[in-house]
Amino acid sequence: MIARMLTRAAVKLWHNSYKGKKPLKEKIMERIHMNYLRDLIRRLRAGESERRIARDMRISRQTVHKYHELAKKEGYLAAEVEIPDDEKLRDVLGPGPQPPKIASSVEQFGEIVKTLRKQGVEMVAIWQRLRDNYGYSGSYSAIRRYVHQLEPKEPEVYARVQTAPGQEMQVDFGEVGQLYDPASGAMRTGYVFVATLSHSRHQYAELVFDQKVVTWIGLHRRAFEYFAGVPARVVPDNLKAAVQKILIHDAVLGEAYRKMALHYGFMISPTIPYTPRHKGKVENGVHYVQRNFMAGQAFADIHCANQHLKNWIRDVAGVREHGTTHQAPLSLFKEFEQAALLPLPETAFSLCEIRVAKVHPDCHVVISGSFYSAPYAYVGQKLDVYVHEKTVELYQGQKLVATHLRCEHPGEWQTRLEHYPAQKAAFLERTPGFCRQLAARLGPATSKVVTSLLAERPLDRLRSVQAILRLEETVGPQRLEAACARAVHYGDFRYRRIKEILNAALDCEPLPETAAVQPKIAHTFARSTTDFFAPVQS
């Protein structure tokens, strides 16, 4: 047994020393940190073996050996020689090994790519043209890497801004999924509004179902009341409610939002579009609410969710250690920021939504499906409409031209007769009762015509009656009464017939002595029902 084992060991040694065996490739010396290199030299000075040093420092023995040879050559092992500093060691070691450079599959098409890029051709189009016209078989990623080497870009650098207490509040919306709406009895998409004070990171959050102007302003008002103060500047996202046109340096602010800012005394500073890093504090706050409060939660309705959210902000989000400040937001707020906020005004801002509406020929503007009158002088013009919680105000510039109670439902009308010309207002004032009274004053024939027309069902003859009575303004009461008498004589009370009588001056002719209208004959069936149906025998 022992002989067999010795034989196998001998064979193994012979194979290892076989002349035809390929020599091992010389490895490139592993470059280690300068601190490790100085430690390695100290260990060599102390007489430690290469094996022990490699084990303790967890580097290969070959690397230790090569550094050992280098230290001998430079005389670093002598105890009286000071171990050199980093700069001296770098000079001795020279440049480190570079990774092997792999030739790009696009290299042979380099001139074509450069020419196409100068012409403004996009990378996808270059990839397609190389494949179709030049037999390129590489990937699109290779094209991208090659173009990025040709056109290196400077890295984008951001500056972290430190905000003083009370100086800034960042606001934004974020979608949170479906919530039950008790008002509609259905599930609706919910949004979370988050307002974050930039110094303390203390938050106000509320769940809503829309991002309308009235909602947006109401959320701001409740946020200010929650913080018991107003920041010097508010940084909103460029949503429609706050910014009407997305202009980087000159945002045209929503008029309602601008008025609110004047009322509370804060400045509005919209973010640059599509740059969430300019509003990073609130962006992180929105994500924090989405992931830590809403994720995996189920609530009975939106009111229940808002109550839980209010408690969560106070008891969880407010007392956690913030990742940037390393302090609790609520503590920072109470200690530094709350006292730095502007005081709340004596009266809260009246919620309003400002729209632009055109005055139609009927002297009304249409807002949310409801109709509000404006003076007829403004027909065809555009007015600013301020929609408050209870009232609606119409402005031309700074001039208030009309005020109405706000309609509760679409299709309702708010009309003031003084907004019409005098003749139109008088026409609208002619209700059925008014028409009967006026006709009675004009004469019995006119009264009979009006009473008969208003009594017809199911047709509404009020407009015809108003038109007949308006004839008195052009022909006078006597002629109208005579024309109505002739119409009664012939049994035709229509406006068109009375108008024809007046146009032909027939009202001036005497009426015939005989009645023109024959009495109606009571028609009966030619046969009795007994001729068709026999009595039923019981």
C-alpha positions as CSV (number, residue, x, y, z in Angstrom):
1,M,0.0,0.0,0.0
2,I,2.8,2.4,1.0
3,A,4.8,1.5,-2.1
4,R,1.7,2.2,-4.3
5,M,1.2,5.7,-2.7
6,L,4.9,6.5,-3.2
7,T,4.7,5.5,-6.8
8,R,1.7,7.7,-7.5
9,A,3.4,10.7,-5.8
10,A,6.5,10.1,-8.0
11,V,4.4,10.0,-11.1
12,K,2.7,13.2,-10.2
13,L,6.0,15.0,-9.6
14,W,7.3,13.7,-12.9
15,H,4.2,15.1,-14.7
16,N,4.7,18.5,-13.1
17,S,8.3,18.6,-14.3
18,Y,7.5,17.4,-17.8
19,K,9.4,19.4,-20.3
20,G,6.4,19.8,-22.7
21,K,4.2,21.4,-20.1
22,K,3.3,25.1,-21.0
23,P,4.8,27.6,-18.5
24,L,2.4,29.5,-16.3
25,K,1.8,33.1,-17.5
26,E,3.4,35.7,-15.4
27,K,0.7,37.6,-13.5
28,I,0.6,41.3,-13.4
29,M,1.5,42.5,-9.9
30,E,-1.7,43.4,-8.1
31,R,-1.8,47.1,-7.2
32,I,-2.7,47.6,-3.5
33,H,-3.5,50.7,-1.5
34,M,-0.6,52.7,-0.3
35,N,-1.5,52.2,3.3
36,Y,-1.4,48.4,2.8
37,L,1.9,48.8,1.0
38,R,3.5,50.6,3.9
39,D,2.1,48.0,6.2
40,L,3.6,45.2,4.0
41,I,7.0,46.9,4.2
42,R,6.8,47.1,8.0
43,R,5.9,43.4,8.2
44,L,8.9,42.5,5.9
45,R,11.2,44.6,8.1
46,A,9.8,42.7,11.2
47,G,10.9,39.4,9.5
48,E,7.4,38.0,8.8
49,S,7.3,35.4,6.0
50,E,5.6,36.1,2.7
51,R,3.1,33.3,3.3
52,R,2.0,34.8,6.7
53,I,1.8,38.3,5.2
54,A,-0.3,37.0,2.2
55,R,-2.7,35.2,4.7
56,D,-3.1,38.2,7.1
57,M,-3.5,40.8,4.4
58,R,-5.5,38.5,2.1
59,I,-3.5,39.1,-1.0
60,S,-1.7,36.6,-3.2
61,R,1.8,35.3,-2.4
62,Q,3.0,36.3,-5.8
63,T,2.0,39.9,-5.1
64,V,3.7,39.9,-1.7
65,H,6.8,38.4,-3.4
66,K,7.0,41.1,-6.1
67,Y,6.6,43.9,-3.6
68,H,9.3,42.2,-1.4
69,E,11.7,42.2,-4.4
70,L,10.8,45.9,-5.1
71,A,11.4,46.8,-1.4
72,K,14.8,45.1,-1.6
73,K,15.7,46.9,-4.8
74,E,14.8,50.3,-3.4
75,G,16.4,49.7,0.0
76,Y,13.2,50.0,2.0
77,L,13.9,47.0,4.2
78,A,16.7,48.7,6.1
79,A,15.5,49.8,9.6
80,E,17.4,53.1,9.4
81,V,15.6,54.1,6.1
82,E,12.3,55.9,6.5
83,I,9.3,54.3,4.8
84,P,8.5,56.6,1.8
85,D,5.2,58.6,1.6
86,D,2.5,58.0,-1.0
87,E,3.9,60.3,-3.6
88,K,7.3,58.6,-3.5
89,L,5.8,55.2,-3.7
90,R,3.7,56.1,-6.7
91,D,6.8,57.4,-8.5
92,V,8.5,54.1,-7.8
93,L,5.6,51.9,-8.8
94,G,4.8,53.9,-11.9
95,P,1.4,53.7,-13.6
96,G,-0.9,50.9,-12.6
97,P,-1.9,48.1,-15.0
98,Q,-4.6,49.1,-17.5
99,P,-7.5,46.8,-18.3
100,P,-7.3,45.3,-21.8
101,K,-9.0,47.4,-24.4
102,I,-11.5,45.5,-26.5
103,A,-12.0,46.8,-30.0
104,S,-15.5,48.0,-30.7
105,S,-17.5,46.3,-33.4
106,V,-18.3,49.9,-34.7
107,E,-14.6,50.8,-35.1
108,Q,-14.5,49.9,-38.8
109,F,-17.6,52.1,-39.5
110,G,-16.2,55.0,-37.5
111,E,-16.0,57.6,-40.3
112,I,-19.5,56.8,-41.4
113,V,-20.8,57.2,-37.9
114,K,-18.9,60.6,-37.5
115,T,-20.4,61.9,-40.7
116,L,-23.9,60.9,-39.8
117,R,-23.6,62.4,-36.4
118,K,-22.4,65.7,-37.9
119,Q,-25.6,65.6,-40.0
120,G,-27.7,65.3,-36.9
121,V,-28.7,61.7,-37.4
122,E,-29.9,59.9,-34.2
123,M,-28.2,56.8,-32.9
124,V,-31.1,54.5,-33.7
125,A,-31.2,55.7,-37.3
126,I,-27.4,55.2,-37.6
127,W,-27.7,51.6,-36.3
128,Q,-30.5,50.9,-38.8
129,R,-28.5,52.4,-41.7
130,L,-25.3,50.4,-40.8
131,R,-27.3,47.2,-40.7
132,D,-29.2,47.9,-43.9
133,N,-26.4,49.4,-46.1
134,Y,-23.1,48.3,-44.6
135,G,-23.7,44.8,-43.2
136,Y,-23.2,45.8,-39.6
137,S,-24.2,42.9,-37.3
138,G,-23.5,44.5,-33.9
139,S,-25.9,45.7,-31.3
140,Y,-27.5,49.1,-30.8
141,S,-25.8,49.3,-27.4
142,A,-22.4,49.2,-29.2
143,I,-23.4,52.1,-31.3
144,R,-24.4,54.1,-28.2
145,R,-21.1,53.3,-26.4
146,Y,-19.1,54.4,-29.5
147,V,-21.0,57.6,-29.9
148,H,-20.6,58.4,-26.2
149,Q,-16.9,58.0,-26.6
150,L,-16.9,60.3,-29.6
151,E,-19.1,62.9,-27.8
152,P,-18.1,62.9,-24.2
153,K,-20.4,65.0,-21.9
154,E,-19.5,66.7,-18.7
155,P,-21.3,65.1,-15.7
156,E,-24.3,67.0,-14.5
157,V,-23.6,68.5,-11.0
158,Y,-26.2,69.5,-8.5
159,A,-25.8,71.8,-5.5
160,R,-27.5,70.9,-2.2
161,V,-29.3,74.0,-1.0
162,Q,-29.6,74.6,2.8
163,T,-32.8,76.5,3.6
164,A,-33.1,78.8,6.5
165,P,-36.1,78.3,8.9
166,G,-39.4,79.7,7.6
167,Q,-38.1,80.5,4.2
168,E,-39.6,77.8,1.9
169,M,-42.4,75.3,1.6
170,Q,-42.5,72.8,-1.3
171,V,-45.8,71.5,-2.5
172,D,-46.9,68.7,-4.9
173,F,-49.4,66.0,-5.7
174,G,-48.9,62.3,-6.1
175,E,-51.4,59.5,-7.1
176,V,-52.2,57.0,-4.4
177,G,-54.7,54.6,-6.1
178,Q,-58.4,54.0,-5.6
179,L,-60.3,55.4,-2.6
180,Y,-64.0,55.2,-1.8
181,D,-65.9,58.4,-2.3
182,P,-69.0,58.6,0.0
183,A,-70.4,61.5,-2.1
184,S,-70.6,59.5,-5.3
185,G,-70.8,56.0,-3.8
186,A,-68.0,54.8,-6.1
187,M,-64.3,54.2,-6.1
188,R,-62.2,57.1,-7.5
189,T,-58.6,57.8,-8.1
190,G,-57.1,59.6,-5.1
191,Y,-54.2,62.0,-4.9
192,V,-52.1,63.0,-1.9
193,F,-51.1,66.7,-1.5
194,V,-47.9,67.1,0.4
195,A,-46.5,70.4,1.7
196,T,-43.0,70.1,3.2
197,L,-41.2,72.9,5.1
198,S,-37.7,72.8,3.6
199,H,-35.7,73.5,6.8
200,S,-37.3,71.0,9.2
201,R,-38.9,68.6,6.7
202,H,-42.1,68.8,8.7
203,Q,-45.1,67.9,6.5
204,Y,-48.8,68.5,6.0
205,A,-50.6,65.9,3.8
206,E,-54.2,65.4,2.7
207,L,-56.0,63.1,0.3
208,V,-58.3,64.5,-2.4
209,F,-60.0,63.4,-5.6
210,D,-58.9,66.2,-8.0
211,Q,-56.3,68.9,-8.6
212,K,-58.7,71.8,-9.4
213,V,-57.9,75.4,-8.5
214,V,-60.4,75.5,-5.7
215,T,-59.0,72.3,-4.2
216,W,-55.4,73.5,-4.6
217,I,-56.1,76.8,-2.8
218,G,-58.0,75.1,-0.1
219,L,-55.2,72.7,0.6
220,H,-52.7,75.6,0.9
221,R,-55.0,77.3,3.4
222,R,-55.3,74.2,5.5
223,A,-51.5,73.7,5.4
224,F,-50.9,77.2,6.6
225,E,-53.4,76.7,9.4
226,Y,-51.8,73.4,10.3
227,F,-48.3,75.0,10.6
228,A,-49.9,78.1,12.3
229,G,-47.9,80.3,10.0
230,V,-46.9,81.1,6.4
231,P,-43.5,80.5,4.7
232,A,-41.8,83.3,2.9
233,R,-41.8,81.3,-0.4
234,V,-43.8,78.5,-1.8
235,V,-42.4,76.2,-4.5
236,P,-45.2,74.5,-6.4
237,D,-44.9,72.0,-9.2
238,N,-46.0,73.3,-12.7
239,L,-49.5,71.8,-12.5
240,K,-52.3,73.6,-14.3
241,A,-53.9,74.9,-11.1
242,A,-50.8,77.0,-10.2
243,V,-49.1,77.8,-13.4
244,Q,-51.1,78.5,-16.6
245,K,-48.1,78.5,-19.0
246,I,-44.9,76.6,-18.4
247,L,-42.2,79.2,-18.8
248,I,-39.0,78.6,-17.0
249,H,-38.1,82.2,-16.0
250,D,-41.5,84.0,-16.3
251,A,-44.3,81.6,-15.3
252,V,-47.8,83.1,-15.8
253,L,-49.4,82.3,-12.5
254,G,-53.0,81.3,-12.0
255,E,-54.9,84.5,-11.1
256,A,-56.6,82.8,-8.1
257,Y,-53.2,81.5,-6.8
258,R,-51.6,84.9,-7.3
259,K,-54.4,86.6,-5.2
260,M,-54.0,84.0,-2.5
261,A,-50.2,84.7,-2.4
262,L,-50.9,88.5,-2.0
263,H,-53.4,87.7,0.8
264,Y,-51.0,85.6,2.8
265,G,-47.8,87.4,1.9
266,F,-45.8,84.6,0.4
267,M,-43.8,84.6,-2.9
268,I,-44.5,81.9,-5.6
269,S,-41.4,80.2,-7.1
270,P,-42.5,77.6,-9.7
271,T,-40.0,74.8,-10.5
272,I,-38.5,74.3,-13.9
273,P,-40.6,71.7,-15.8
274,Y,-39.5,68.0,-15.6
275,T,-36.8,68.8,-13.0
276,P,-38.0,67.1,-9.8
277,R,-34.5,67.6,-8.2
278,H,-35.4,71.3,-8.0
279,K,-38.1,70.3,-5.6
280,G,-36.5,67.2,-4.1
281,K,-37.7,67.6,-0.5
282,V,-41.4,67.4,-1.4
283,E,-40.8,64.8,-4.1
284,N,-39.2,62.6,-1.4
285,G,-42.1,63.5,0.9
286,V,-44.7,62.3,-1.7
287,H,-42.9,59.1,-2.2
288,Y,-42.6,58.6,1.6
289,V,-46.3,58.9,2.0
290,Q,-47.0,56.7,-0.9
291,R,-44.7,53.9,0.2
292,N,-44.9,54.1,4.0
293,F,-48.5,55.1,4.6
294,M,-50.6,54.1,1.7
295,A,-48.8,51.0,0.5
296,G,-50.7,47.9,1.6
297,Q,-53.4,49.9,3.5
298,A,-57.2,49.7,3.1
299,F,-59.5,52.4,4.4
300,A,-63.3,52.6,4.6
301,D,-63.4,55.9,2.7
302,I,-61.3,59.0,2.0
303,H,-62.4,60.6,5.3
304,C,-61.2,57.7,7.3
305,A,-57.9,57.7,5.3
306,N,-57.4,61.4,6.0
307,Q,-57.9,60.9,9.7
308,H,-55.3,58.1,9.8
309,L,-52.9,60.2,7.7
310,K,-53.2,63.1,10.1
311,N,-52.3,60.9,13.0
312,W,-49.5,59.2,11.1
313,I,-47.8,62.5,10.2
314,R,-47.8,63.5,13.9
315,D,-46.9,60.1,15.5
316,V,-44.7,58.5,12.9
317,A,-43.4,60.8,10.2
318,G,-42.9,63.7,12.5
319,V,-40.8,61.8,15.1
320,R,-38.7,59.7,12.8
321,E,-35.0,60.5,12.3
322,H,-34.8,62.2,8.9
323,G,-32.2,60.7,6.5
324,T,-30.7,64.1,5.7
325,T,-31.0,66.2,8.8
326,H,-30.7,63.2,11.2
327,Q,-33.2,64.9,13.5
328,A,-37.0,64.5,14.0
329,P,-38.9,66.9,11.7
330,L,-41.4,67.8,14.4
331,S,-38.7,68.7,16.9
332,L,-36.9,70.8,14.4
333,F,-40.1,72.5,13.4
334,K,-41.1,73.4,17.0
335,E,-37.5,74.5,18.0
336,F,-36.5,76.6,15.0
337,E,-39.0,76.9,12.2
338,Q,-42.4,77.6,13.7
339,A,-41.3,80.9,15.2
340,A,-39.7,81.9,11.8
341,L,-43.0,81.6,9.8
342,L,-45.0,84.7,8.9
343,P,-48.2,85.1,11.0
344,L,-51.5,84.1,9.6
345,P,-53.8,87.0,8.4
346,E,-56.9,87.9,10.5
347,T,-59.2,86.4,7.9
348,A,-58.7,83.2,5.8
349,F,-58.6,83.6,2.0
350,S,-61.9,83.1,0.4
351,L,-61.7,80.1,-1.9
352,C,-62.2,81.0,-5.5
353,E,-61.6,79.7,-9.0
354,I,-60.9,82.3,-11.7
355,R,-62.1,81.6,-15.3
356,V,-62.5,83.5,-18.5
357,A,-65.9,83.4,-20.1
358,K,-67.5,85.1,-23.1
359,V,-70.8,86.9,-22.8
360,H,-73.2,85.3,-25.2
361,P,-76.0,87.1,-27.2
362,D,-78.5,86.1,-24.5
363,C,-76.4,88.2,-22.0
364,H,-75.2,85.2,-20.1
365,V,-71.9,83.5,-19.4
366,V,-71.7,79.7,-18.9
367,I,-69.7,78.4,-15.9
368,S,-69.7,74.6,-15.1
369,G,-73.0,74.2,-17.0
370,S,-74.8,77.0,-15.2
371,F,-75.8,80.4,-16.6
372,Y,-75.1,83.8,-15.1
373,S,-76.2,87.1,-16.6
374,A,-74.0,90.1,-17.5
375,P,-74.9,93.6,-18.7
376,Y,-75.8,93.6,-22.4
377,A,-73.0,96.1,-23.1
378,Y,-70.5,93.3,-22.6
379,V,-72.0,90.9,-25.2
380,G,-69.2,89.4,-27.2
381,Q,-66.5,90.3,-24.7
382,K,-64.6,88.1,-22.4
383,L,-64.9,88.6,-18.6
384,D,-63.0,87.2,-15.7
385,V,-65.3,85.1,-13.6
386,Y,-64.4,84.6,-9.9
387,V,-66.2,81.4,-8.6
388,H,-66.3,81.5,-4.8
389,E,-67.9,78.9,-2.5
390,K,-71.2,80.8,-2.4
391,T,-71.0,83.6,-5.0
392,V,-69.9,84.2,-8.6
393,E,-68.4,87.6,-9.5
394,L,-67.9,88.9,-13.1
395,Y,-65.1,91.3,-13.7
396,Q,-63.9,93.3,-16.7
397,G,-60.3,93.9,-15.7
398,Q,-60.6,95.4,-12.2
399,K,-64.2,96.5,-12.6
400,L,-66.9,94.4,-10.9
401,V,-69.8,94.2,-13.4
402,A,-72.1,91.6,-11.8
403,T,-72.5,89.4,-8.7
404,H,-74.7,86.3,-8.4
405,L,-75.4,83.5,-6.0
406,R,-73.6,80.4,-7.1
407,C,-75.8,77.7,-8.7
408,E,-75.8,74.4,-7.0
409,H,-76.5,72.3,-10.1
410,P,-75.7,72.5,-13.8
411,G,-78.5,73.9,-15.9
412,E,-79.6,76.5,-13.4
413,W,-79.9,80.2,-14.3
414,Q,-79.1,83.4,-12.4
415,T,-80.6,86.3,-14.4
416,R,-81.0,90.0,-13.5
417,L,-83.4,91.9,-15.8
418,E,-81.5,95.1,-15.6
419,H,-78.7,93.4,-17.6
420,Y,-81.0,93.4,-20.6
421,P,-82.0,96.4,-22.8
422,A,-85.2,98.1,-21.6
423,Q,-87.4,96.5,-24.3
424,K,-86.0,93.0,-23.8
425,A,-86.4,93.3,-20.0
426,A,-90.0,94.4,-20.5
427,F,-90.5,91.4,-22.7
428,L,-89.1,89.0,-20.1
429,E,-91.2,90.6,-17.4
430,R,-94.4,89.7,-19.2
431,T,-95.4,86.6,-17.3
432,P,-98.8,85.0,-18.0
433,G,-100.4,86.9,-15.1
434,F,-99.0,90.2,-16.4
435,C,-100.2,89.5,-19.9
436,R,-103.8,88.8,-18.7
437,Q,-103.8,92.1,-16.8
438,L,-102.5,94.1,-19.8
439,A,-105.0,92.4,-22.2
440,A,-107.9,93.2,-19.9
441,R,-106.9,96.9,-20.0
442,L,-106.8,96.9,-23.8
443,G,-110.3,95.5,-24.3
444,P,-112.6,92.4,-24.0
445,A,-111.6,91.0,-27.4
446,T,-107.9,91.2,-26.6
447,S,-108.5,89.7,-23.2
448,K,-110.5,86.8,-24.8
449,V,-107.7,86.1,-27.3
450,V,-105.0,86.1,-24.5
451,T,-107.1,84.0,-22.1
452,S,-107.9,81.4,-24.8
453,L,-104.3,81.1,-25.9
454,L,-102.9,80.8,-22.4
455,A,-105.6,78.1,-21.6
456,E,-104.4,75.8,-24.4
457,R,-102.7,72.6,-23.4
458,P,-100.2,71.1,-23.8
459,L,-98.8,73.9,-26.0
460,D,-97.2,76.9,-24.3
461,R,-98.6,80.0,-26.0
462,L,-96.8,82.6,-23.8
463,R,-94.5,83.7,-26.6
464,S,-97.4,84.1,-29.0
465,V,-99.3,86.1,-26.4
466,Q,-96.3,88.4,-25.8
467,A,-96.0,89.0,-29.5
468,I,-99.7,89.9,-29.9
469,L,-99.5,92.3,-27.0
470,R,-96.3,93.9,-28.4
471,L,-98.3,94.8,-31.5
472,E,-99.9,97.5,-29.4
473,E,-96.6,99.4,-29.5
474,T,-96.8,99.8,-33.3
475,V,-100.6,100.0,-34.1
476,G,-102.0,101.4,-30.8
477,P,-104.6,99.9,-28.5
478,Q,-107.7,100.6,-30.6
479,R,-106.5,98.8,-33.7
480,L,-105.2,95.9,-31.7
481,E,-108.6,95.5,-30.0
482,A,-110.4,95.7,-33.3
483,A,-108.1,93.1,-34.9
484,C,-108.6,90.8,-31.9
485,A,-112.4,91.3,-32.2
486,R,-112.3,90.2,-35.9
487,A,-110.1,87.2,-34.9
488,V,-112.6,86.2,-32.2
489,H,-115.4,86.6,-34.8
490,Y,-113.7,84.1,-37.1
491,G,-112.5,81.9,-34.3
492,D,-108.8,82.2,-35.2
493,F,-106.6,83.5,-32.4
494,R,-103.2,82.9,-33.9
495,Y,-100.6,85.7,-33.9
496,R,-100.1,85.3,-37.7
497,R,-103.9,85.8,-38.3
498,I,-104.0,88.9,-36.2
499,K,-100.9,90.3,-37.9
500,E,-102.5,89.7,-41.3
501,I,-105.7,91.5,-40.2
502,L,-103.6,94.6,-39.2
503,N,-101.4,94.5,-42.4
504,A,-104.6,94.4,-44.6
505,A,-106.3,97.1,-42.5
506,L,-109.3,94.7,-42.1
507,D,-109.6,95.9,-38.5
508,C,-111.0,99.1,-40.0
509,E,-113.8,97.2,-41.8
510,P,-117.1,96.6,-40.0
511,L,-117.7,93.0,-38.9
512,P,-120.4,91.0,-40.8
513,E,-123.8,90.9,-39.1
514,T,-124.0,87.1,-39.3
515,A,-121.7,85.0,-37.2
516,A,-118.9,83.6,-39.2
517,V,-118.3,80.8,-36.9
518,Q,-120.9,78.1,-37.2
519,P,-121.8,76.2,-34.0
520,K,-120.2,72.9,-33.7
521,I,-122.4,69.9,-34.4
522,A,-122.4,67.2,-31.8
523,H,-121.4,64.1,-33.8
524,T,-122.8,60.7,-32.8
525,F,-122.1,57.2,-34.0
526,A,-124.3,55.9,-36.8
527,R,-125.0,52.6,-34.9
528,S,-125.5,51.6,-31.4
529,T,-123.0,49.4,-29.6
530,T,-125.7,46.8,-29.3
531,D,-125.5,46.3,-33.0
532,F,-122.0,45.0,-32.6
533,F,-122.0,43.3,-29.2
534,A,-124.7,40.9,-27.9
535,P,-125.5,41.0,-24.2
536,V,-123.5,38.5,-22.1
537,Q,-125.6,35.8,-20.5
538,S,-124.6,35.0,-17.0
